[in-house]
């Protein structure tokens, strides 16, 4: 899906971390989000997620 731009509100990711996908329980999910080739990395992306 080239040419499409999506904006994800940071609250969506914060809520996911706090409620559904804790870093220590779902580190693979967060690594895939950070390493996704379709995501432009904002400042601070790629930070250590604890594993």
N, CA, C and O atoms as a GROMACS GRO file, in nm:
protein
  204
    1UNK      N    1   0.084  -0.118   0.000
    1UNK     CA    2   0.000   0.000   0.000
    1UNK      C    3   0.088   0.124   0.000
    1UNK      O    4   0.085   0.204   0.093
    2UNK      N    5   0.163   0.138  -0.104
    2UNK     CA    6   0.252   0.253  -0.113
    2UNK      C    7   0.173   0.381  -0.131
    2UNK      O    8   0.063   0.382  -0.188
    3UNK      N    9   0.230   0.489  -0.082
    3UNK     CA   10   0.170   0.618  -0.101
    3UNK      C   11   0.068   0.658   0.004
    3UNK      O   12   0.018   0.770   0.003
    4UNK      N   13   0.036   0.567   0.094
    4UNK     CA   14  -0.061   0.601   0.198
    4UNK      C   15   0.012   0.639   0.326
    4UNK      O   16   0.114   0.580   0.361
    5UNK      N   17  -0.041   0.738   0.392
    5UNK     CA   18   0.015   0.783   0.519
    5UNK      C   19  -0.090   0.767   0.627
    5UNK      O   20  -0.205   0.805   0.609
    6UNK      N   21  -0.048   0.709   0.738
    6UNK     CA   22  -0.138   0.691   0.851
    6UNK      C   23  -0.080   0.762   0.972
    6UNK      O   24   0.042   0.766   0.991
    7UNK      N   25  -0.166   0.816   1.052
    7UNK     CA   26  -0.126   0.884   1.174
    7UNK      C   27  -0.186   0.807   1.291
    7UNK      O   28  -0.306   0.784   1.296
    8UNK      N   29  -0.100   0.767   1.384
    8UNK     CA   30  -0.147   0.696   1.503
    8UNK      C   31  -0.130   0.788   1.623
    8UNK      O   32  -0.020   0.835   1.652
    9UNK      N   33  -0.239   0.813   1.690
    9UNK     CA   34  -0.237   0.896   1.810
    9UNK      C   35  -0.156   0.822   1.918
    9UNK      O   36  -0.177   0.703   1.939
   10UNK      N   37  -0.067   0.892   1.984
   10UNK     CA   38   0.017   0.829   2.085
   10UNK      C   39  -0.065   0.767   2.198
   10UNK      O   40  -0.020   0.672   2.261
   11UNK      N   41  -0.184   0.820   2.224
   11UNK     CA   42  -0.268   0.763   2.329
   11UNK      C   43  -0.308   0.619   2.298
   11UNK      O   44  -0.326   0.539   2.390
   12UNK      N   45  -0.322   0.586   2.171
   12UNK     CA   46  -0.354   0.448   2.132
   12UNK      C   47  -0.242   0.355   2.176
   12UNK      O   48  -0.268   0.247   2.230
   13UNK      N   49  -0.117   0.395   2.155
   13UNK     CA   50  -0.004   0.312   2.194
   13UNK      C   51   0.014   0.309   2.346
   13UNK      O   52   0.048   0.205   2.402
   14UNK      N   53  -0.007   0.421   2.411
   14UNK     CA   54   0.007   0.426   2.557
   14UNK      C   55  -0.098   0.338   2.624
   14UNK      O   56  -0.067   0.264   2.717
   15UNK      N   57  -0.222   0.346   2.578
   15UNK     CA   58  -0.328   0.262   2.634
   15UNK      C   59  -0.299   0.114   2.609
   15UNK      O   60  -0.318   0.030   2.697
   16UNK      N   61  -0.252   0.083   2.490
   16UNK     CA   62  -0.217  -0.057   2.459
   16UNK      C   63  -0.110  -0.107   2.555
   16UNK      O   64  -0.119  -0.219   2.606
   17UNK      N   65  -0.008  -0.026   2.579
   17UNK     CA   66   0.099  -0.066   2.671
   17UNK      C   67   0.047  -0.083   2.813
   17UNK      O   68   0.082  -0.180   2.881
   18UNK      N   69  -0.036   0.008   2.859
   18UNK     CA   70  -0.082   0.005   2.997
   18UNK      C   71  -0.190  -0.098   3.024
   18UNK      O   72  -0.201  -0.147   3.137
   19UNK      N   73  -0.271  -0.134   2.924
   19UNK     CA   74  -0.386  -0.220   2.947
   19UNK      C   75  -0.371  -0.359   2.885
   19UNK      O   76  -0.398  -0.459   2.950
   20UNK      N   77  -0.328  -0.364   2.759
   20UNK     CA   78  -0.334  -0.491   2.686
   20UNK      C   79  -0.199  -0.556   2.659
   20UNK      O   80  -0.188  -0.679   2.670
   21UNK      N   81  -0.098  -0.479   2.625
   21UNK     CA   82   0.028  -0.535   2.577
   21UNK      C   83   0.147  -0.480   2.655
   21UNK      O   84   0.223  -0.398   2.603
   22UNK      N   85   0.163  -0.523   2.777
   22UNK     CA   86   0.275  -0.478   2.860
   22UNK      C   87   0.408  -0.515   2.793
   22UNK      O   88   0.418  -0.620   2.730
   23UNK      N   89   0.508  -0.429   2.806
   23UNK     CA   90   0.638  -0.454   2.743
   23UNK      C   91   0.695  -0.590   2.783
   23UNK      O   92   0.749  -0.662   2.699
   24UNK      N   93   0.684  -0.625   2.910
   24UNK     CA   94   0.744  -0.750   2.957
   24UNK      C   95   0.666  -0.874   2.913
   24UNK      O   96   0.724  -0.983   2.908
   25UNK      N   97   0.540  -0.861   2.883
   25UNK     CA   98   0.460  -0.976   2.840
   25UNK      C   99   0.453  -0.991   2.688
   25UNK      O  100   0.441  -1.102   2.637
   26UNK      N  101   0.459  -0.882   2.617
   26UNK     CA  102   0.441  -0.883   2.471
   26UNK      C  103   0.552  -0.807   2.401
   26UNK      O  104   0.526  -0.725   2.312
   27UNK      N  105   0.675  -0.833   2.440
   27UNK     CA  106   0.786  -0.757   2.381
   27UNK      C  107   0.795  -0.778   2.230
   27UNK      O  108   0.836  -0.688   2.157
   28UNK      N  109   0.757  -0.896   2.182
   28UNK     CA  110   0.760  -0.922   2.038
   28UNK      C  111   0.667  -0.831   1.960
   28UNK      O  112   0.699  -0.788   1.850
   29UNK      N  113   0.552  -0.803   2.017
   29UNK     CA  114   0.457  -0.712   1.952
   29UNK      C  115   0.518  -0.574   1.936
   29UNK      O  116   0.512  -0.515   1.828
   30UNK      N  117   0.578  -0.521   2.045
   30UNK     CA  118   0.634  -0.387   2.040
   30UNK      C  119   0.756  -0.381   1.949
   30UNK      O  120   0.777  -0.280   1.881
   31UNK      N  121   0.836  -0.486   1.946
   31UNK     CA  122   0.951  -0.488   1.855
   31UNK      C  123   0.903  -0.484   1.710
   31UNK      O  124   0.963  -0.416   1.627
   32UNK      N  125   0.794  -0.554   1.680
   32UNK     CA  126   0.743  -0.553   1.543
   32UNK      C  127   0.687  -0.416   1.506
   32UNK      O  128   0.698  -0.374   1.391
   33UNK      N  129   0.628  -0.346   1.603
   33UNK     CA  130   0.578  -0.211   1.577
   33UNK      C  131   0.694  -0.117   1.545
   33UNK      O  132   0.688  -0.039   1.450
   34UNK      N  133   0.800  -0.124   1.625
   34UNK     CA  134   0.915  -0.036   1.607
   34UNK      C  135   0.990  -0.070   1.479
   34UNK      O  136   1.039   0.021   1.411
   35UNK      N  137   1.001  -0.198   1.445
   35UNK     CA  138   1.081  -0.240   1.330
   35UNK      C  139   1.002  -0.246   1.200
   35UNK      O  140   1.058  -0.283   1.097
   36UNK      N  141   0.877  -0.210   1.202
   36UNK     CA  142   0.794  -0.215   1.082
   36UNK      C  143   0.856  -0.128   0.973
   36UNK      O  144   0.883  -0.010   0.995
   37UNK      N  145   0.878  -0.185   0.855
   37UNK     CA  146   0.939  -0.107   0.748
   37UNK      C  147   0.849   0.003   0.694
   37UNK      O  148   0.895   0.091   0.622
   38UNK      N  149   0.721  -0.001   0.728
   38UNK     CA  150   0.628   0.099   0.676
   38UNK      C  151   0.610   0.217   0.771
   38UNK      O  152   0.526   0.304   0.748
   39UNK      N  153   0.688   0.219   0.877
   39UNK     CA  154   0.673   0.325   0.978
   39UNK      C  155   0.793   0.419   0.969
   39UNK      O  156   0.908   0.375   0.976
   40UNK      N  157   0.766   0.548   0.954
   40UNK     CA  158   0.872   0.647   0.963
   40UNK      C  159   0.903   0.666   1.110
   40UNK      O  160   0.813   0.688   1.191
   41UNK      N  161   1.030   0.656   1.145
   41UNK     CA  162   1.066   0.663   1.286
   41UNK      C  163   1.068   0.806   1.337
   41UNK      O  164   1.144   0.889   1.287
   42UNK      N  165   0.985   0.835   1.435
   42UNK     CA  166   0.993   0.966   1.500
   42UNK      C  167   1.110   0.968   1.597
   42UNK      O  168   1.169   0.863   1.624
   43UNK      N  169   1.142   1.082   1.650
   43UNK     CA  170   1.249   1.093   1.748
   43UNK      C  171   1.218   1.002   1.865
   43UNK      O  172   1.107   1.005   1.918
   44UNK      N  173   1.314   0.922   1.906
   44UNK     CA  174   1.297   0.832   2.019
   44UNK      C  175   1.250   0.695   1.981
   44UNK      O  176   1.244   0.608   2.067
   45UNK      N  177   1.216   0.670   1.856
   45UNK     CA  178   1.172   0.537   1.815
   45UNK      C  179   1.289   0.442   1.820
   45UNK      O  180   1.404   0.482   1.802
   46UNK      N  181   1.260   0.317   1.844
   46UNK     CA  182   1.365   0.217   1.850
   46UNK      C  183   1.427   0.208   1.987
   46UNK      O  184   1.532   0.144   2.003
   47UNK      N  185   1.366   0.269   2.085
   47UNK     CA  186   1.418   0.264   2.221
   47UNK      C  187   1.413   0.122   2.274
   47UNK      O  188   1.332   0.041   2.229
   48UNK      N  189   1.499   0.092   2.368
   48UNK     CA  190   1.501  -0.040   2.428
   48UNK      C  191   1.370  -0.066   2.499
   48UNK      O  192   1.326   0.014   2.582
   49UNK      N  193   1.306  -0.178   2.466
   49UNK     CA  194   1.176  -0.210   2.524
   49UNK      C  195   1.187  -0.311   2.636
   49UNK      O  196   1.089  -0.377   2.671
   50UNK      N  197   1.305  -0.324   2.693
   50UNK     CA  198   1.320  -0.409   2.809
   50UNK      C  199   1.355  -0.552   2.778
   50UNK      O  200   1.353  -0.635   2.870
   51UNK      N  201   1.385  -0.586   2.658
   51UNK     CA  202   1.429  -0.723   2.625
   51UNK      C  203   1.485  -0.720   2.488
   51UNK      O  204   1.529  -0.823   2.438
   0.00000   0.00000   0.00000
